[in-house]
């Protein structure tokens, strides 16, 4: 069965500092990987996704993620964090059923940004 | 189109009562998904529809839960005889399936937060 681990429950960074959120997955086939962000009281917004090809993917809001098959990781990075980035971040792996995609999420990392 | 819409946003109910939630997907999307998110956890898949057909159900979806999408547009999720363990955020998402290719990304609604007292 597929699974996703986000080892950091809570991360605090200062505004302007760099950020890396860790994600490790377990999946037997080529993974479809996603990062979503959730602000309080809001739904999930897709930041970026990886299906194949270039292992460094760019997303919205200045985020990027790197797929490392040897480490089963898909870490999210941002070079300079803004106060508006404070939110909860979820990594997910998508299992294909035919062409439909069931997402398995990690338990999330809560990001706090200090002024 | 304003995206995926879910109603109500919040629901408080007494244990043993039935509740029903509604999800209106993005209009051109033919796939609709339900997820449940408990406090401190990521969302967990419950079920999904392609048009009006319910194609997959998670083992999390006990027989007290039923979902419908009668005309292939909006969907309802009903929980009968609610229990305190049903307290969670219920999220709906939709995507578009284009022929032999894969889905577009799933767009999520803001969710319905259920509290069972």
Boltz contact constraints between the chains, C-beta under 6 A:
constraints:
  - contact:
      token1: [A, 42]
      token2: [B, 110]
      max_distance: 6.0
  - contact:
      token1: [A, 43]
      token2: [B, 108]
      max_distance: 6.0
  - contact:
      token1: [A, 43]
      token2: [B, 109]
      max_distance: 6.0
  - contact:
      token1: [A, 43]
      token2: [B, 110]
      max_distance: 6.0
  - contact:
      token1: [A, 43]
      token2: [B, 111]
      max_distance: 6.0
  - contact:
      token1: [A, 44]
      token2: [B, 108]
      max_distance: 6.0
  - contact:
      token1: [A, 46]
      token2: [B, 105]
      max_distance: 6.0
  - contact:
      token1: [A, 90]
      token2: [B, 42]
      max_distance: 6.0
  - contact:
      token1: [A, 99]
      token2: [B, 97]
      max_distance: 6.0
  - contact:
      token1: [A, 99]
      token2: [B, 102]
      max_distance: 6.0
  - contact:
      token1: [A, 101]
      token2: [B, 103]
      max_distance: 6.0
  - contact:
      token1: [A, 102]
      token2: [B, 45]
      max_distance: 6.0
  - contact:
      token1: [A, 105]
      token2: [B, 42]
      max_distance: 6.0
  - contact:
      token1: [A, 105]
      token2: [B, 43]
      max_distance: 6.0
  - contact:
      token1: [A, 106]
      token2: [B, 42]
      max_distance: 6.0
  - contact:
      token1: [A, 107]
      token2: [B, 41]
      max_distance: 6.0
  - contact:
      token1: [A, 107]
      token2: [B, 42]
      max_distance: 6.0
  - contact:
      token1: [A, 108]
      token2: [B, 42]
      max_distance: 6.0
